[in-house]
Amino acid sequence: MTPKRWILAVLTLLAISFLGLSLLGSWTQPQIQSRLELYQTNLLLHASQWQGKGTEADNLIILRDNLIGKTPVEEALKQYQQVQESAAKNLDKFQEIDGQIAEGSLQELEQLNRYLQLRIGILKTQLGYPDQAIETWKGLVEVPASGDKVSLMKTAKTAQVLIGLWQTPARLFPDAEPILQNYLEGWFRYQALVKLYTLQQPPEALVTLETQEQKQAETAIFKLMIVGAIPGLGLVTGLVLVIVLGIQLIFKGKDSILATNMDVAWLIPWNGEIILQVFVVGFSLLGQLFIPLTLRAVFQGLHLQPSSFDVRNQAVYILITYLLLMVGGFSVLYFSIKPYFPLPQGWFTFKIKDNWFVWGLGGYLVALPLVILVSLINQKLWDGQGGSNPLLPIALESRDSVALGIFFITASIAAPIFEETMFRGFLLPSLTRYLPLGSAILLSGFLFAVAHFNVSEILPLMTLGIVLGFVYTRSRNLLAPMFMHGLWNSGTLLSLYVLGSGGS
């Protein structure tokens, strides 16, 4: 074995070890899916408060009832209790795990558990169970010895105020209003303030609060249409498209749309060593290890801590990191395949005057029902754990339009260009040297999912990667999977923005 191959073998083992540790670390991290469902539940609760008048209002009330159902508070309580039970179970499970891997997760789970219990109590009061709510809140008054003291104190103070409001006789704390304003949000803050103002009997404050809630409730209905009705329409369209294409494949076989370019093979001038070189050096070690560590060292040398940045600076930092990852990955790819220039026909094809738009949009619609189905199964398997893309929670909490614009550039433009060039443009065709086309699509989809370093996202992202691979092998135009990938990430960001802005 040559020295180069020895070095590549060692680097491959290092990359596999890094990947394994990253996946193991993500196992103890909460998924974002549960948070997204709770944010949508909060929108439903807001929308349930809307009470308009007139013909247009009657139509909107019908739309509201179709969106939220007849018993939104009962359904919200079930949703919150399910997430809280999952959080409590995982909290018990990870308390038995020693070491640094579980330390941050324990703190996050403890905060989530207390956050949920506060809101579960408020939901119980609206269903006529104030005594049960008070019992729920009593367990939050005492501050644990470990954890984020600031967050724990906020929860404890809020619980004390809520107990005082709903106990008999009521006890009003002098700082009750600012605590409720600052430590609760959305529908939960509204219900707590209604109770406070009713006890204090300031009619002007209560009228103002009701007016504000009506505006937010009407806005919530339209937001629910964006995050529910529009994707639902895409889901139905995707299912119809899957059925139609499947029927056409059965009856037309090789002449069907799904069989387009199925028999057209790539000529592959390089071997597996080049494939490993590109992904081990260019994607894994350089992009996921060397560049992030170097950037972190540079910022620390400037006495700056990226984790303490505000959301706009975090967005810039993530974009810079990703652009450097692109430069590094593309550089390794270029110099690895340069000896084989000129490349055979069909490699890295970008045809603007082609049907890439149709393939990309069609792939997106087909992927919707498939990924949603897999995600539902996957969520049950991982029970709310397994991690998620670190960009998603930041985007969910962001209210900064500039930051969201930067996130869009990163997720919907830079990521599709880089990842589709690497995984569909290079990896997938290269694998066909050793595997049948179908197997190459499956393996490239799996590696695409694993490269996101979150164990709970492997199945959904692999499903997405398979559809992306299918779109590319049929269209033979990288613009098609890039467009589909950009649509997917843009839809995710739009949902995050709408949901994140719905609980204020």
N, C-alpha and C positions, 0 to 999 in steps of 0.2 A: 504494500500500500504506500502510495506517495505521501510526502509530508503534507501536501495540500489536502488530501483526503483524510489524513489523521486529524488535521485541524478542523476540517468540516465535521468530522464525526464527533469530536469533543464539543464543538459549538452546537451541534444538533442535540446532544445530551443536555447541554446547558439550557437550550431553548425549551426542551421538553420538561425539564425540572421547573423552570420558571412558569411555564404554562400550568403544570400540575399544581404548584403552590398558589397560583392566582385563582384557579378554579376551586381549590380547597378553601381559600380565603373568602371567596364569594358565597360559599355554602352557608356561612353563618350570617350573611347580610340579608335584610328584608327585601322582597320584591317591591317594585313601585306599583304593580297592578292593583294591590289592595288599596293603596292610597288613591289611585285614580278612581276606583269604584266609590270610595268614600267621598271624594270631591264631587262626583256625579250625584251621589245621594244628597249631598248638601245643596246642590242646585235644585234637585227635586223638592226638597223641603222649602227652599225659598219660593219656588214656583207655586207650591200649594197654598201660599198666603195670598195669592193675587185674587182680588175681588173687583172686577171692572163692571161698568154699566154701559148699556146700549147694545146695538146689534153687533158691532165689531167686537165688543167685549164678550158677548155671548159666544161668538165664534172662537175667540181666544180661550174662553173657559173650556169649550169642547176640546180644543187642541191640547190644553193643559191637562185635562182629565185623561186624554188618550196617552199623553206622555208619562204622567206620574202615577196613574192608577187611582183607585178609590180610597186606599188606606196608606198614604205615603209615610206617615209617622210610624205605623206598625212595621212597615217594610224596612224603614230606615233603622229601627231598633234591632230587627233581626240581622241586618247587614252589619251594624256596629258590633253586635254581640258575637257574630261569627268571627270577625276580624280580631276582636279582643280575646276570644277564646284561643284563637290560633297564636296570638302574640304571647298570651300567658303560658301556653303549652311550650312554645319555643323558648320562652324565658327560663322555664324550669329545666328544659333540656340543655340549654347552653350554660346554665350555672354549674353543670357537672363537668364542663369542659375547661381544663386548665390551659393557661398560656395566653399569649397576646392575641391570638386569632379571635378569641371570643370576647375579649375585654371591651372593645368598642361596640360590638354587637349587643352585648348585655346592656350597656348604658342606653343605646338607642331603643332597644326593646322595652326597657323599663319606662323610658319617657313616652313611648307609643302607648304602652299599657295604661299609664295614668291619664294621658290625653284622651283615650277612648272612654275610660270610666267617667270622666267629667261629663262628656257628651251623652253617654248612655243614661246618666242620671237625669239630665235635662229632658231627654226623650221620654223617660218614665213619668216625669211630672206632667207632660202634655197628654199622657194616656191615663192620668188619674191615679198614679202610684207614687205620691210624694214620699211616703215612708220608705219605700224600697230605694228611691233615689238618695235619700239621706243616708241610708245604710251603705250605699255604694260610695258616697262622698266621704264618709267617716274614715275609710281606709286610706284616704289621700292626704289627710291633714298632717299626719306624722311624716317628717322628711327622712328618707333613708340615709344611712351613714355614708354610702358611696354614691357616685353619680354626679351629674351636673347640678351643682347647688342652686344656681340661678333658676334653671328650668324647674327644678323640684320645688323651690320656694314659690314660684309663680303658681304651680298647680295647687300647692297647699293653701295659699291665700285665696285662690279662686274657689276651692272646695269649701273653705270656711264661710265665704260670702254666700255661696249657694245654699249651704245648710241653714244659715241665718234667714235667708229669704223664704224658705219653704217649711221651716219648723213652726210649731205652734206653742206659744206666740212667736211671731217673727222677730228677728233681731237684725237691725240694720247697722252695718259697720259704716263709720264716717267716710272711708275711702272705697266704698262698694262700687260706686259708678266708674271711677277710673280703672279699677281692677277688672271689671267686666268689659269695659271698652278696650282695654289693652290686651287682656289674656284670653278672651273669647273672640270668635269671628262668625260672620254670617248669621244664619238662622238661629244658632245657639245663643249668640250675643243678643239678638233681637228678643228672644223669649225671656232671657234673664233680665234684660232692661225693662221689658213690659211688666214683669213681676215687681221689679224695684220701683218703677214709677207709679204703679198702682198702689203700692204700700205707702209711698211718699206723697201720693196724690198731687203731683204737679201736672195739671192738664195740658199745658202748652208743650212740655217735653214729650208727653205721650202722643199728642197729635203729630208733632214733628217726626217722631219715631215711626208712627204708622205710615205717614206720607213717604218717608224714605224707604220703608220696607216694600210699599206698593211699587215703587219705581224699580227696586232691585228684583222684585218678584216677576215683573213683566220682562225685564232683561233676562232673567233666568230661563223663562220659557223659550226665548229665541236662542239662547245658548244651548239649551237642551236639544233644539232642532239641529244645531250645528254638529254637536257631538253624538247625537243619537239618530235623528231622522236621516241626515245626509249619508253617514256611513251605512245606515241600514239599507238605504236605496242602492248604494254601491254593492252591498252584500247580496241583495236579491239579484241585481244585475249580474254579479259574478257567478252566482249559482246557476242562473239561466244560461250564461255563456259556457260554463263547464259542461252542462247537459247537452247543449247544442253541438259543441265541439266534440264531445264524446260520441254522440250519435253519428256525426259526420265521419269520425275516424272508423267506426264500426262498418259503415256502409261504403265509404270511399277508399279506406285503407291508405296506400301510399300516395294517393291523389288528394288526401285531406290536408287541411291547413296544419294540423298538428304534426304531419309527417314531412313538412317542408324542410329541405336540406338534411334530412335524417341520414342519408347515405353518403353525404359529402364529407370526406375526411380531410384532416389537416396533414400536411407534410411537416414532420417534427425533426429538425436537424440536431437538437441537443438531447442529452440523456438526463437521467434522474439526478445526477450530481449537480447540474445547473439548476434544476427545480429546487433542490434543497438549498443551494447557495442563495437563490433569490429570496426564499421565504425564511430561512433560518437567519441569514445575515441581514437582508434588506428589510424584512417585515418584523420578525420577532425580536432579535437582539438589538438592532439599530433603532427600530421604530418604537418598540415597547419597553426597552431597557435603557440603552445608552442615551438616547435623546432626552427622555423624561428626567433621568438622573442628572444629566449635564445641565439641563435647564434649571432644575431645582437647586443645583449647586451654585449656578450663576446668580439666581435670585437671592439665595442665602448669603452669598458674598456681598450683595447689595443691601443686605439686612431687610429683605422683603420676604414675606411668607405668603405664597399663593393661596393657602387655605383661608387666610384672613382677608382676602380681597373682597370688595363688593361685587355684586353680580355682573356689572359691566366689565370690570377688570378681569373677573374670572372667565367671562366669555372671550375676551381678547387673548387671555393666556391659553385657553383651550384651542382657539383658532391658530395661534402661533405654533403651539405644540403639534397640531395636526399638519400644518403646512410644512414644518420641518420633517415630520414623518413622511410626507409625500416626497419631498426632495430626496431624503435618504433612500426611501424604497425605490423610487424611479431611477435614481443614480445606480444602485446596485443592479436593478433589472437591465438598464441600458448597457452597462459595462459587461454584464454576464452574457448577454446575447449578441453583443457587438461583433465578436468573431464570426458570427453566422450571417452577417449582412452580405448581400440583400436577402431579406427573409422571403420564404415562399409566399405565394399569393394566399390571402385569407387571414393573415395575421394582423391584429390590431386595426381592424377595418372601421373607419368612420365614414359612412355614406349619408350626407345630409339630404340629398335628393333620393329618398327611399321611404319605405313604410315603417320606419323606426317608431314613429309616434303611435301608430296603431298597435304594434307589437308591445310597446311599453305600457300603454293604457290597458290593453287586453290582459297583459300579464298581471298588472296591478289589481284588476277586477277579479281575476281568477285566484290570486293569492289571498284576497280578503277572506273569503269563507274558509279556505284551507288553514290559514294561520290562526284565525279566530277559533276554529274547532280544536286545533292542536293546543292552543293557549289555554283553553278551558280545561282540557285533560291535564295539561302540564301543571296548571295551578293547583289542581288537586294532588298531584304527585308530590309537589314541593311544599305544599301547605304554607304558602306565603314567604318562604325563604329561598335563597339561591342567588340573590343579588340582581342588579340591573345596571344598565348603562349609566355611569355617573353623571352624564350630561342631562338625563331626564329629570331627576329631582331638582336640579338647579333651574332648568327651564320651567318646571312646574311652579316653582315659588317666585319666578321672576315677574315683575310688573314693569320692567324697563324695556321700552320699545327698541332702543338702540341695542341692548343686550340680546333681545330676541332676534333682531336683524342679523347680528353676528352669529348667533346660534344657527340661523337659517343658512348662512354662507357655509358654515362648518358642516352641518348635517345634510343639507339638501343639495349642495354643489360640490364641495371638496370631497366629502366621503364617497358619493357615487362615482366621481371621476377616478379616485385612487383605488377604491376597493373593486370596482368593476374591471379596471385595467389589470389589476393584480390577480383577482380570483377568476373572472370570466375570460378576460383577454389573454392571460398567460397560463394560469394554473390548469384550468379545465381542458383546453386543447392539448397541453403538455401531457396530462394524465392519459389521454387517449393513445399514447404510445404504448402503454402497458395495460390499459383497461378498455372494455367496450364503452361506447359513448354513454349509455345509461348509468353504468357504474362510475364513470368519471364525473357525471353530473352529481350523483349522490355523494361521492367523496369530497368533491370541491365544495358542495353545500355544507357538509359536515365541518370541514376545515374553516369555512367562512364563519360558521356559528361559533366554533371553539375559539376563534381569533378574537371574539368579543369578550372573552374572559369572565363570563358569568354562567355558572353551571345551569341555572334554571332557565336560561334563554336558549339553550342549545337546540331543543326540539322546535320551538317556533322559528328561530333564525335559520335553522337547517331547512325547514319547509320553505321559507322565503328564498333562501339560497338556491334550492332546487328549481323553483319557478323562475328565478333569475337566469339560472343555467339553461333551462329549457328555452326561455325567450331568446337568449343569445345564440344557442346552437341552431335554432330555427331561423332567426332573422339574419345571422352572420353579420351583425352590425352592432358595435359596442354602444352606439347611441341609444339603442332600445333598452338594454338593462340599466344603463345610466339614468335614462328618463324614468323608468319604472322605480328604481331605487330612490331617485329624488322625489317622486310622487309619494312613496311610502313614508319617507322621513318627514316630508312636508306635512302630510296628514297627521303624523304623530305629534309634530310640534304645534300644529294648529289646535289639536285636541288638548294638549298640555296647557297652551295659553288660555283657551276658553275655560277649561276646568279650574286652572289656577286663579283666574280672575273672578271666579264665581263664588268664592267663599268669603269675600271681604265684607 
